[in-house]
Amino acid sequence: MEKLTWAEFEARMWDHNEKNNITTKGQDEHPLIGVVVYKQGDWFNKTYTETERSYRVSSNNKAFIPGQIGNSIFGDCLDGRDLDVRLDWYNSDWEVDYCYMESE
């Protein structure tokens, strides 16, 4: 597993969509899939495992598609409890530890 910064992760998602001429959410039948792992920090009210702080996201999110008006990023927690979480609402508070790609 190659650990990526948020900037590197975001760039790979953008590059994928640009190369494949993806212009709308849901258009890509084979999106990139990656995981964002958040740091344990003061913003959480208890201690969470790494799995509980890890969210699977795809390149099908508006934030990664050139020309989109929105910047939404939805993800599913790897523990299966938090599904379809609007992560862009938390990214200003939660600090990303690292990211990695599951598919490319």
MARNU-487284 format. One record per atom (N, C-alpha, C): x, y, z; residue in three letters; atom name; residue number from 1. Coordinates in Angstrom, 3 decimals. Atoms other than C-alpha are relative to their C-alpha. Layout:
BEGIN
(node (X,Y,Z),'ALA','CA',NUM)
...
This chain:
BEGIN
(node (0.848,-1.179,0.000),'MET','N',1)
(node (0.000,0.000,0.000),'MET','CA',1)
(node (0.894,1.243,0.000),'MET','C',1)
(node (-0.723,-1.271,0.089),'GLU','N',2)
(node (1.360,3.378,-1.041),'GLU','CA',2)
(node (-0.798,1.082,0.741),'GLU','C',2)
(node (0.662,-1.078,-0.738),'LYS','N',3)
(node (0.504,6.096,1.472),'LYS','CA',3)
(node (0.135,1.305,-0.780),'LYS','C',3)
(node (0.057,-1.261,0.729),'LEU','N',4)
(node (-0.532,9.372,-0.139),'LEU','CA',4)
(node (-0.446,1.122,0.923),'LEU','C',4)
(node (0.554,-1.165,-0.687),'THR','N',5)
(node (-1.110,12.867,1.156),'THR','CA',5)
(node (-1.374,0.272,-0.603),'THR','C',5)
(node (1.300,-0.374,0.554),'TRP','N',6)
(node (-4.554,14.370,0.652),'TRP','CA',6)
(node (0.182,0.630,-1.378),'TRP','C',6)
(node (-0.231,-0.672,1.285),'ALA','N',7)
(node (-3.155,16.534,-2.179),'ALA','CA',7)
(node (0.316,-1.016,-1.100),'ALA','C',7)
(node (-0.339,1.036,0.983),'GLU','N',8)
(node (-1.684,13.484,-3.961),'GLU','CA',8)
(node (-1.224,-0.841,-0.359),'GLU','C',8)
(node (1.224,0.783,0.181),'PHE','N',9)
(node (-4.906,11.516,-3.494),'PHE','CA',9)
(node (-0.993,0.757,-0.883),'PHE','C',9)
(node (0.919,-0.848,0.749),'GLU','N',10)
(node (-7.036,14.370,-4.793),'GLU','CA',10)
(node (0.459,0.143,-1.458),'GLU','C',10)
(node (-0.548,-0.134,1.352),'ALA','N',11)
(node (-4.724,14.812,-7.805),'ALA','CA',11)
(node (-0.237,-1.268,-0.824),'ALA','C',11)
(node (0.239,1.256,0.733),'ARG','N',12)
(node (-5.060,11.128,-8.759),'ARG','CA',12)
(node (-1.464,-0.123,-0.408),'ARG','C',12)
(node (1.429,0.047,0.317),'MET','N',13)
(node (-8.848,11.353,-8.583),'MET','CA',13)
(node (-0.318,0.948,-1.157),'MET','C',13)
(node (0.208,-0.991,1.059),'TRP','N',14)
(node (-8.842,14.517,-10.727),'TRP','CA',14)
(node (0.569,-0.496,-1.324),'TRP','C',14)
(node (-0.655,0.485,1.225),'ASP','N',15)
(node (-6.394,13.042,-13.247),'ASP','CA',15)
(node (-0.818,-1.103,-0.661),'ASP','C',15)
(node (0.818,1.091,0.528),'HIS','N',16)
(node (-8.531,9.926,-13.641),'HIS','CA',16)
(node (-1.212,0.564,-0.742),'HIS','C',16)
(node (1.205,-0.554,0.624),'ASN','N',17)
(node (-11.632,11.986,-14.385),'ASN','CA',17)
(node (0.308,0.823,-1.246),'ASN','C',17)
(node (-0.379,-0.779,1.181),'GLU','N',18)
(node (-9.852,14.324,-16.769),'GLU','CA',18)
(node (0.370,-0.921,-1.168),'GLU','C',18)
(node (-0.425,0.932,1.053),'LYS','N',19)
(node (-8.258,11.445,-18.732),'LYS','CA',19)
(node (-1.171,-0.755,-0.615),'LYS','C',19)
(node (1.149,0.776,0.460),'ASN','N',20)
(node (-11.614,9.668,-19.007),'ASN','CA',20)
(node (-1.193,0.880,-0.387),'ASN','C',20)
(node (1.041,-0.957,0.393),'ASN','N',21)
(node (-13.612,12.820,-19.861),'ASN','CA',21)
(node (-1.271,-0.118,0.844),'ASN','C',21)
(node (1.129,0.079,-0.922),'ILE','N',22)
(node (-15.834,12.437,-16.800),'ILE','CA',22)
(node (-0.412,1.430,0.345),'ILE','C',22)
(node (0.485,-1.369,-0.230),'THR','N',23)
(node (-18.000,15.552,-16.480),'THR','CA',23)
(node (-1.161,0.086,0.982),'THR','C',23)
(node (1.114,-0.010,-0.948),'THR','N',24)
(node (-20.860,14.493,-14.183),'THR','CA',24)
(node (0.123,-1.158,0.982),'THR','C',24)
(node (-0.005,1.023,-1.037),'LYS','N',25)
(node (-21.277,12.522,-10.985),'LYS','CA',25)
(node (-0.795,-1.215,-0.476),'LYS','C',25)
(node (0.677,1.234,0.376),'GLY','N',26)
(node (-22.190,8.896,-11.638),'GLY','CA',26)
(node (0.239,-0.445,-1.430),'GLY','C',26)
(node (-0.254,0.320,1.410),'GLN','N',27)
(node (-21.007,8.944,-15.253),'GLN','CA',27)
(node (1.004,-1.142,-0.158),'GLN','C',27)
(node (-1.087,0.966,0.119),'ASP','N',28)
(node (-17.931,6.765,-14.650),'ASP','CA',28)
(node (-0.434,-1.377,0.508),'ASP','C',28)
(node (0.367,1.365,-0.388),'GLU','N',29)
(node (-18.720,3.040,-14.637),'GLU','CA',29)
(node (1.125,-0.713,0.738),'GLU','C',29)
(node (-1.160,0.606,-0.655),'HIS','N',30)
(node (-15.211,2.255,-13.344),'HIS','CA',30)
(node (0.810,1.080,0.720),'HIS','C',30)
(node (-0.718,-1.066,-0.690),'PRO','N',31)
(node (-14.272,5.006,-10.890),'PRO','CA',31)
(node (1.177,-0.539,0.809),'PRO','C',31)
(node (-1.071,0.342,-0.932),'LEU','N',32)
(node (-11.095,5.020,-8.851),'LEU','CA',32)
(node (-0.607,-0.112,1.392),'LEU','C',32)
(node (0.449,0.180,-1.377),'ILE','N',33)
(node (-11.614,3.816,-5.298),'ILE','CA',33)
(node (1.210,0.169,0.903),'ILE','C',33)
(node (-1.076,-0.220,-0.951),'GLY','N',34)
(node (-9.493,5.003,-2.413),'GLY','CA',34)
(node (-0.534,0.142,1.410),'GLY','C',34)
(node (0.368,-0.112,-1.414),'VAL','N',35)
(node (-9.482,5.339,1.349),'VAL','CA',35)
(node (0.708,1.192,0.603),'VAL','C',35)
(node (-0.530,-1.136,-0.751),'VAL','N',36)
(node (-9.002,8.434,3.480),'VAL','CA',36)
(node (0.011,-0.403,1.471),'VAL','C',36)
(node (-0.144,0.346,-1.407),'VAL','N',37)
(node (-7.680,7.780,6.994),'VAL','CA',37)
(node (0.237,1.294,0.773),'VAL','C',37)
(node (-0.110,-1.213,-0.806),'TYR','N',38)
(node (-8.220,10.559,9.510),'TYR','CA',38)
(node (0.807,-0.268,1.263),'TYR','C',38)
(node (-0.773,0.107,-1.241),'LYS','N',39)
(node (-5.942,11.212,12.479),'LYS','CA',39)
(node (-0.938,-0.033,1.193),'LYS','C',39)
(node (0.702,-0.077,-1.277),'GLN','N',40)
(node (-7.147,10.577,15.995),'GLN','CA',40)
(node (0.321,1.377,0.564),'GLN','C',40)
(node (-0.276,-1.337,-0.495),'GLY','N',41)
(node (-7.543,14.033,17.482),'GLY','CA',41)
(node (-1.073,0.513,0.928),'GLY','C',41)
(node (0.918,-0.633,-0.939),'ASP','N',42)
(node (-9.365,16.407,19.794),'ASP','CA',42)
(node (-1.403,0.152,-0.558),'ASP','C',42)
(node (1.302,-0.190,0.628),'TRP','N',43)
(node (-12.211,16.729,17.277),'TRP','CA',43)
(node (-0.914,-1.197,0.197),'TRP','C',43)
(node (0.821,1.165,-0.301),'PHE','N',44)
(node (-13.380,13.208,18.182),'PHE','CA',44)
(node (-0.261,-0.043,1.500),'PHE','C',44)
(node (0.351,0.017,-1.424),'ASN','N',45)
(node (-15.200,12.741,21.486),'ASN','CA',45)
(node (0.429,-1.282,0.704),'ASN','C',45)
(node (-0.544,1.225,-0.591),'LYS','N',46)
(node (-13.645,9.291,22.036),'LYS','CA',46)
(node (1.100,-0.519,-0.909),'LYS','C',46)
(node (-1.060,0.603,0.796),'THR','N',47)
(node (-10.811,7.123,20.766),'THR','CA',47)
(node (-0.616,-0.969,-1.005),'THR','C',47)
(node (0.488,0.868,1.064),'TYR','N',48)
(node (-11.479,5.408,17.448),'TYR','CA',48)
(node (1.166,-0.805,-0.568),'TYR','C',48)
(node (-1.028,0.819,0.655),'THR','N',49)
(node (-9.566,2.578,15.774),'THR','CA',49)
(node (0.285,0.591,-1.378),'THR','C',49)
(node (-0.327,-0.474,1.343),'GLU','N',50)
(node (-7.887,3.189,12.444),'GLU','CA',50)
(node (-1.111,-0.366,-0.995),'GLU','C',50)
(node (1.102,0.408,0.875),'THR','N',51)
(node (-10.676,1.245,10.720),'THR','CA',51)
(node (-1.191,0.931,0.163),'THR','C',51)
(node (1.126,-0.898,-0.266),'GLU','N',52)
(node (-13.290,3.483,12.369),'GLU','CA',52)
(node (0.257,1.424,-0.492),'GLU','C',52)
(node (-0.361,-1.334,0.511),'ARG','N',53)
(node (-11.418,6.573,11.099),'ARG','CA',53)
(node (0.309,-0.030,-1.502),'ARG','C',53)
(node (-0.320,0.183,1.420),'SER','N',54)
(node (-11.095,5.245,7.516),'SER','CA',54)
(node (-1.272,-0.032,-0.831),'SER','C',54)
(node (1.187,-0.117,0.858),'TYR','N',55)
(node (-13.551,6.119,4.749),'TYR','CA',55)
(node (0.352,-0.274,-1.455),'TYR','C',55)
(node (-0.179,0.345,1.411),'ARG','N',56)
(node (-13.791,4.641,1.264),'ARG','CA',56)
(node (-0.754,1.024,-0.843),'ARG','C',56)
(node (0.603,-0.987,0.900),'VAL','N',57)
(node (-14.448,7.221,-1.463),'VAL','CA',57)
(node (0.341,-0.369,-1.441),'VAL','C',57)
(node (-0.273,0.264,1.411),'SER','N',58)
(node (-14.603,7.144,-5.243),'SER','CA',58)
(node (0.218,1.310,-0.744),'SER','C',58)
(node (-0.219,-1.169,0.850),'SER','N',59)
(node (-13.638,9.492,-8.036),'SER','CA',59)
(node (-1.316,0.543,-0.546),'SER','C',59)
(node (1.322,-0.447,0.440),'ASN','N',60)
(node (-17.379,9.812,-8.752),'ASN','CA',60)
(node (-0.557,1.146,0.849),'ASN','C',60)
(node (0.438,-1.124,-0.821),'ASN','N',61)
(node (-17.600,12.615,-6.174),'ASN','CA',61)
(node (0.232,1.318,-0.724),'ASN','C',61)
(node (-0.077,-1.290,0.689),'LYS','N',62)
(node (-18.226,16.171,-7.410),'LYS','CA',62)
(node (1.321,0.727,0.247),'LYS','C',62)
(node (-1.242,-0.712,-0.334),'ALA','N',63)
(node (-15.087,17.461,-5.661),'ALA','CA',63)
(node (1.153,-0.390,-0.914),'ALA','C',63)
(node (-1.079,0.489,0.854),'PHE','N',64)
(node (-12.951,15.427,-8.072),'PHE','CA',64)
(node (-0.301,0.146,-1.498),'PHE','C',64)
(node (0.416,-0.092,1.401),'ILE','N',65)
(node (-14.825,16.220,-11.309),'ILE','CA',65)
(node (0.139,1.440,-0.487),'ILE','C',65)
(node (-0.183,-1.352,0.527),'PRO','N',66)
(node (-13.657,19.233,-13.318),'PRO','CA',66)
(node (-1.320,0.607,-0.477),'PRO','C',66)
(node (1.167,-0.731,0.473),'GLY','N',67)
(node (-16.337,21.845,-13.944),'GLY','CA',67)
(node (-1.244,-0.142,0.854),'GLY','C',67)
(node (1.164,0.150,-0.868),'GLN','N',68)
(node (-18.690,20.765,-11.164),'GLN','CA',68)
(node (-0.154,1.229,0.896),'GLN','C',68)
(node (0.258,-1.140,-0.878),'ILE','N',69)
(node (-20.316,23.534,-9.145),'ILE','CA',69)
(node (0.200,-0.406,1.457),'ILE','C',69)
(node (-0.118,0.478,-1.374),'GLY','N',70)
(node (-20.415,21.452,-5.955),'GLY','CA',70)
(node (1.375,-0.563,0.299),'GLY','C',70)
(node (-1.277,0.583,-0.418),'ASN','N',71)
(node (-17.521,20.069,-3.950),'ASN','CA',71)
(node (-0.224,-1.148,0.981),'ASN','C',71)
(node (0.346,1.057,-0.948),'SER','N',72)
(node (-19.203,17.170,-2.165),'SER','CA',72)
(node (0.896,-1.218,-0.163),'SER','C',72)
(node (-0.743,1.263,-0.057),'ILE','N',73)
(node (-17.298,14.071,-1.120),'ILE','CA',73)
(node (-0.756,-0.897,0.978),'ILE','C',73)
(node (0.703,0.962,-0.836),'PHE','N',74)
(node (-19.292,11.115,0.186),'PHE','CA',74)
(node (0.866,-1.238,0.158),'PHE','C',74)
(node (-0.786,1.195,-0.251),'GLY','N',75)
(node (-17.658,8.096,1.792),'GLY','CA',75)
(node (-0.670,-0.919,0.990),'GLY','C',75)
(node (0.499,1.024,-0.908),'ASP','N',76)
(node (-18.384,4.900,3.691),'ASP','CA',76)
(node (1.119,-0.421,0.939),'ASP','C',76)
(node (-0.994,0.424,-0.985),'CYS','N',77)
(node (-16.562,4.040,6.899),'CYS','CA',77)
(node (0.301,-1.483,-0.194),'CYS','C',77)
(node (-0.404,1.396,0.201),'LEU','N',78)
(node (-14.595,0.805,6.625),'LEU','CA',78)
(node (-0.576,-0.944,1.045),'LEU','C',78)
(node (0.600,0.884,-1.003),'ASP','N',79)
(node (-16.208,-0.487,9.826),'ASP','CA',79)
(node (-1.456,-0.338,-0.321),'ASP','C',79)
(node (1.356,0.300,0.426),'GLY','N',80)
(node (-19.578,-0.502,8.029),'GLY','CA',80)
(node (-1.100,0.707,0.767),'GLY','C',80)
(node (1.018,-0.670,-0.834),'ARG','N',81)
(node (-21.345,1.712,10.576),'ARG','CA',81)
(node (-0.439,1.349,-0.547),'ARG','C',81)
(node (0.296,-1.332,0.539),'ASP','N',82)
(node (-21.161,5.153,8.961),'ASP','CA',82)
(node (0.041,-0.081,-1.516),'ASP','C',82)
(node (0.060,0.132,1.450),'LEU','N',83)
(node (-22.328,4.977,5.357),'LEU','CA',83)
(node (-0.482,1.312,-0.620),'LEU','C',83)
(node (0.393,-1.174,0.768),'ASP','N',84)
(node (-22.660,7.784,2.806),'ASP','CA',84)
(node (0.156,1.297,0.811),'ASP','C',84)
(node (-0.301,-1.181,-0.821),'VAL','N',85)
(node (-21.063,10.374,5.099),'VAL','CA',85)
(node (0.510,1.121,-0.896),'VAL','C',85)
(node (-0.424,-1.168,0.781),'ARG','N',86)
(node (-20.627,13.853,3.610),'ARG','CA',86)
(node (1.315,0.512,0.595),'ARG','C',86)
(node (-1.315,-0.268,-0.586),'LEU','N',87)
(node (-16.878,14.077,4.336),'LEU','CA',87)
(node (0.475,1.430,-0.192),'LEU','C',87)
(node (-0.459,-1.378,0.207),'ASP','N',88)
(node (-16.337,17.538,2.853),'ASP','CA',88)
(node (-0.509,0.933,1.096),'ASP','C',88)
(node (0.493,-0.804,-1.122),'TRP','N',89)
(node (-18.399,18.901,5.754),'TRP','CA',89)
(node (0.918,-0.120,1.212),'TRP','C',89)
(node (-0.883,0.245,-1.140),'TYR','N',90)
(node (-15.808,17.469,8.180),'TYR','CA',90)
(node (1.470,0.299,-0.294),'TYR','C',90)
(node (-1.411,-0.152,0.353),'ASN','N',91)
(node (-12.553,18.016,6.262),'ASN','CA',91)
(node (0.647,1.245,0.587),'ASN','C',91)
(node (-0.612,-1.183,-0.619),'SER','N',92)
(node (-12.056,21.453,7.816),'SER','CA',92)
(node (0.307,-0.249,1.481),'SER','C',92)
(node (-0.221,0.313,-1.415),'ASP','N',93)
(node (-12.197,19.904,11.318),'ASP','CA',93)
(node (0.860,-1.238,0.205),'ASP','C',93)
(node (-0.751,1.238,-0.124),'TRP','N',94)
(node (-10.830,16.400,10.858),'TRP','CA',94)
(node (1.269,0.103,-0.833),'TRP','C',94)
(node (-1.278,-0.049,0.720),'GLU','N',95)
(node (-7.173,16.149,9.880),'GLU','CA',95)
(node (0.293,-1.356,-0.648),'GLU','C',95)
(node (-0.329,1.227,0.720),'VAL','N',96)
(node (-6.231,13.610,7.221),'VAL','CA',96)
(node (1.375,-0.488,0.441),'VAL','C',96)
(node (-1.269,0.623,-0.348),'ASP','N',97)
(node (-3.497,11.226,8.363),'ASP','CA',97)
(node (0.701,-0.420,-1.299),'ASP','C',97)
(node (-0.524,0.425,1.299),'TYR','N',98)
(node (-2.951,9.572,4.963),'TYR','CA',98)
(node (-1.154,-0.580,-0.811),'TYR','C',98)
(node (0.965,0.603,0.925),'CYS','N',99)
(node (-4.798,8.135,1.979),'CYS','CA',99)
(node (0.703,-1.117,-0.752),'CYS','C',99)
(node (-0.560,1.017,0.889),'TYR','N',100)
(node (-4.318,5.144,-0.267),'TYR','CA',100)
(node (-1.055,-0.399,-1.027),'TYR','C',100)
(node (0.882,0.425,1.075),'MET','N',101)
(node (-5.786,3.785,-3.475),'MET','CA',101)
(node (-0.291,-1.490,0.152),'MET','C',101)
(node (0.368,1.411,0.050),'GLU','N',102)
(node (-7.707,0.512,-3.582),'GLU','CA',102)
(node (-0.034,-0.492,-1.434),'GLU','C',102)
(node (0.015,0.361,1.417),'SER','N',103)
(node (-8.078,0.562,-7.366),'SER','CA',103)
(node (0.535,1.167,-0.810),'SER','C',103)
(node (-0.510,-1.044,0.910),'GLU','N',104)
(node (-6.360,2.455,-10.182),'GLU','CA',104)
(node (-0.089,-0.493,-1.413),'GLU','C',104)
